[in-house]
């Protein structure tokens, strides 16, 4: 079990680092500051809102991960979604990095034997493994939204983050 647990923890870290990089590549293509705050409609979140939300969630969930509830009393979740909070791209990147640093620091402290321990999020008990999976899925959803929005906003200037459309053959042809 320990070997599988160690492999799982290493793989989760690898996948989360790829997600972080994907988000950075997406919002790194934004051609101006205003695009961080652009929304598709009144019910949509901007990239800035998604970055603030991810950072707030990560700091709340991963601070004292094994010992305190994942929803800290200090978190102001509703303000993460406030559309009128103007942050510069540098401030947004700082918030983004702060959240990810908190996550990676906590993840590095998790031992394979910890995966079966119980923690709580909003008073609901989860195994450590379930809580990690919950975060992985949640962060994947929002990074996907960031990629979608950045691609939409940059349109013809967008540079693909994976195999460009119509070029699959080039990547999969036997050499």
VMD Tcl script that draws the C-alpha trace (Angstrom):
set ca {
  {0.00 0.00 0.00}
  {2.79 2.43 0.83}
  {4.32 2.15 -2.64}
  {0.94 2.83 -4.24}
  {0.29 5.69 -1.82}
  {3.69 7.22 -2.55}
  {3.06 6.90 -6.27}
  {-0.35 8.53 -5.85}
  {1.07 11.50 -3.94}
  {3.83 12.00 -6.53}
  {1.34 11.76 -9.37}
  {-1.10 14.20 -7.76}
  {1.69 16.71 -7.30}
  {2.73 16.26 -10.93}
  {-0.85 16.76 -12.17}
  {-1.37 19.83 -9.99}
  {1.89 21.36 -11.25}
  {0.68 20.78 -14.83}
  {-2.61 22.51 -13.97}
  {-0.75 25.49 -12.53}
  {1.41 25.72 -15.64}
  {-1.63 25.40 -17.93}
  {-3.38 28.28 -16.19}
  {-0.24 30.42 -16.36}
  {0.21 29.71 -20.07}
  {-3.42 30.67 -20.67}
  {-3.53 33.95 -18.75}
  {0.00 34.69 -19.90}
  {-1.41 35.12 -23.41}
  {-3.81 37.90 -22.41}
  {-2.92 40.93 -24.48}
  {-4.00 43.57 -21.99}
  {-4.91 44.06 -18.35}
  {-8.62 44.55 -19.06}
  {-8.93 41.00 -20.35}
  {-8.26 39.64 -16.85}
  {-11.52 41.33 -15.80}
  {-13.64 40.61 -18.90}
  {-16.79 38.52 -18.51}
  {-18.92 36.81 -21.13}
  {-22.17 37.72 -19.38}
  {-23.43 38.85 -15.98}
  {-23.46 35.28 -14.61}
  {-19.90 34.47 -15.69}
  {-16.69 34.89 -13.77}
  {-13.68 36.74 -15.13}
  {-10.20 35.24 -15.12}
  {-9.39 37.62 -12.24}
  {-12.30 36.26 -10.20}
  {-11.26 32.68 -10.94}
  {-7.69 33.40 -9.87}
  {-8.86 35.06 -6.63}
  {-11.24 32.16 -5.93}
  {-8.61 29.49 -6.56}
  {-6.11 31.30 -4.36}
  {-8.63 31.79 -1.56}
  {-9.72 28.17 -1.74}
  {-6.15 26.85 -1.73}
  {-5.08 28.98 1.21}
  {-8.16 27.97 3.18}
  {-8.02 24.26 2.34}
  {-4.28 23.69 2.55}
  {-3.28 25.81 5.56}
  {-2.97 23.36 8.47}
  {-4.44 20.76 6.11}
  {-4.25 17.77 8.45}
  {-5.28 19.57 11.64}
  {-8.01 22.17 10.94}
  {-11.22 22.38 8.96}
  {-10.59 23.24 5.31}
  {-12.99 26.17 5.43}
  {-11.20 28.68 7.63}
  {-13.18 31.33 9.50}
  {-10.82 33.96 8.07}
  {-11.78 33.15 4.47}
  {-14.05 35.68 2.80}
  {-15.32 33.47 -0.03}
  {-17.95 35.89 -1.29}
  {-15.35 38.60 -1.86}
  {-13.42 36.20 -4.11}
  {-16.36 36.46 -6.53}
  {-16.88 40.22 -6.31}
  {-16.56 41.53 -9.88}
  {-15.64 45.06 -8.83}
  {-12.36 44.16 -7.09}
  {-9.69 45.49 -9.41}
  {-6.33 43.82 -9.15}
  {-3.44 44.31 -11.54}
  {-2.07 41.30 -13.42}
  {0.95 41.36 -11.09}
  {-1.30 41.29 -8.02}
  {-3.30 38.45 -9.55}
  {-0.15 36.45 -10.28}
  {1.00 37.07 -6.70}
  {-2.32 35.74 -5.35}
  {-2.16 32.79 -7.78}
  {1.36 31.88 -6.65}
  {0.53 32.29 -2.96}
  {-2.32 29.78 -3.26}
  {-0.26 27.24 -5.19}
  {2.71 27.61 -2.81}
  {0.42 26.88 0.13}
  {-0.95 23.80 -1.64}
  {2.45 22.39 -2.65}
  {3.94 22.99 0.79}
  {1.06 21.13 2.47}
  {1.09 18.35 -0.11}
  {4.82 17.77 0.46}
  {4.13 17.26 4.17}
  {1.58 14.49 3.58}
  {2.98 11.02 4.24}
  {1.59 7.95 2.47}
  {0.09 6.76 5.79}
  {-1.86 10.05 6.05}
  {-4.07 9.25 3.04}
  {-6.49 7.25 5.14}
  {-6.70 9.79 7.95}
  {-9.82 11.92 8.30}
  {-10.03 15.67 7.90}
  {-13.01 17.97 7.60}
  {-14.10 20.52 5.03}
  {-17.01 22.69 6.09}
  {-17.63 20.25 8.93}
  {-17.93 17.24 6.60}
  {-15.48 14.42 7.14}
  {-13.29 13.27 4.24}
  {-10.32 10.97 4.02}
  {-7.15 12.85 3.10}
  {-7.23 11.03 -0.25}
  {-10.83 12.18 -0.88}
  {-9.95 15.76 0.05}
  {-7.01 15.74 -2.35}
  {-9.19 14.37 -5.14}
  {-11.87 16.94 -4.37}
  {-9.30 19.71 -4.77}
  {-7.82 18.23 -7.94}
  {-11.25 18.11 -9.60}
  {-12.21 21.59 -8.35}
  {-8.99 23.19 -9.56}
  {-9.21 21.40 -12.91}
  {-12.68 22.85 -13.48}
  {-11.54 26.40 -12.83}
  {-8.27 26.16 -14.75}
  {-10.35 24.86 -17.68}
  {-12.53 27.96 -17.37}
  {-9.43 30.17 -17.38}
  {-8.16 28.46 -20.55}
  {-11.57 28.77 -22.23}
  {-11.88 32.47 -21.38}
  {-8.33 33.32 -22.41}
  {-8.77 31.46 -25.70}
  {-12.09 33.19 -26.32}
  {-10.71 36.64 -25.49}
  {-7.56 36.26 -27.56}
  {-9.35 34.53 -30.47}
  {-7.12 34.65 -33.55}
  {-4.05 35.64 -31.50}
  {-4.36 32.52 -29.34}
  {-1.45 30.09 -29.38}
  {-2.55 26.49 -28.69}
  {-1.48 25.00 -25.37}
  {-1.45 21.46 -26.75}
  {-1.52 19.96 -30.23}
  {-2.76 22.64 -32.67}
  {-5.98 21.96 -34.54}
  {-5.38 19.93 -37.67}
  {-1.88 18.82 -36.65}
  {-2.58 15.57 -34.80}
  {-1.12 13.49 -37.60}
  {2.22 15.22 -37.19}
  {2.33 14.33 -33.48}
  {1.12 10.75 -33.76}
  {2.80 9.56 -36.95}
  {5.34 6.80 -36.25}
  {8.86 8.03 -36.79}
}
mol new
graphics top color blue
foreach p $ca { graphics top sphere $p radius 0.5 }
foreach p [lrange $ca 0 end-1] q [lrange $ca 1 end] { graphics top cylinder $p $q radius 0.2 }
display resetview
